[in-house]
Amino acid sequence: MRRSSLFFFPLALPFVLALFVVFFLLFAFLQIGLISIAYEKLGIPPQHLFSLLLLSLVGSYVNIPVGKVPAGERMIEAVTIRRFGITYVVPRAVIPQTVIAVNLGGAIVPVVLSLYLIVQTQEFVAAAIGTAVVAAVVHRIARPLPGLGIAMPMLVPPVLAALAGIALSSTHEPAIAYISGTLGTLIGADLLNLRKVGGLGAPVASIGGAGTFDGIFLTGIFAVLLA
């Protein structure tokens, strides 16, 4: 697979631009003090959190390959070989492969931030329960799509995450919402469905990428606001 095929935004350009608009609107709200309390409860300085959210959005362009799985049945293709002035046509069996990758902005950045929040808040039980609940629900609604991978409705993770944050914590609702929404989505939609991606014919199956990135990114924004 060409190296360039691992670098692409997980959404079409209009949707990527829409996420940038949402990001900058949130930044504007912070500047006028509308959501400062929520970010104080999250335990991260607002400027640092916005840097991480921006890194998540820009980093969605980068997929880091970690393995390959067969993508379908074996195919036969003709290969020409020239020897001693004669061209021979030889059939060759080819097994299509799907590259398993990890998305920088949709998986690595959210996981690192979630682990930091777990250690910072010490809400180990609440984080585990919230993640398990979101993962279970997301796993039931996520669907394998031929040529794409695993996809799900993008508003489900942030809403579930906000409810988990409100129900499981009285002091760290935004943090629990973020942890539950991001880790629950990655586990429920991507990791628990890895065995299904081989038969979808997708050239790249990106954990945290196309199909789930929108839900994960929106969780980082709206779960905090809803909580």
MOCORJO-V205053 format. One line per field, one symbol per residue. phi: phi as a letter, one per 20 degrees, with the letter a starting at -180 (. if undefined). psi: psi as a letter, one per 30 degrees, with the letter a starting at -180 (. if undefined). burial: b if it has 9 or more other C-alpha atoms within 8 Angstrom, else e. A space follows every 10 residues. Layout:
# MOCORJO-V205053
phi: ???
psi: ???
burial: ???
This chain:
# MOCORJO-V205053
phi: .fgffedaff cfggffffff fggfffffff fenfcfffff ffncggffff ffffffffff fdddfcrccg erffddcece cdclmdeddc fcecdfcdee cdffeecfff ffffffffff emefffffff ffffffffff efcfdgndpd cbffefgfff fffffffdbd ccgfffffgf ffffffffee ffdgfeffee mefcddfndg ocfgffffff eefffff
psi: kkefffjlkf lleeeeeeee eeefeeeeee fggfgeeefe ffgkkeeeee eeeeeeeeff fkkjkfaklk falklklkkk kkkhgkkkjk kkkkjkkkkk lkkeffeeee eeeeeeeeee fgieeeeeee eeeeeeeeee fkkkkkfebk llkffeeeee eeeeeeffkf fheeeeeeee eeeeeeeeee efgefffegf gkekjkjgbk efeeeeeeef efeeee.
burial: eeeeebbbbb eeeeebeebb eebeebbebb eeeebbebbb bbbeebeebb ebbbbbbebb bbbbbeeebb bbeeeeeeee eeeeeeeeee eeeebbbbbb bbbbbbbbbb beebbebbbe eebeebbbeb bbbbbbbbbe ebebbbebbb bbebebbbbb bbbbbbebbe ebbbbbbbbb bbbbbbbbbb bbbeeebbbb bbbbbbbbbb bbbbbbbbbb bbbbbeb
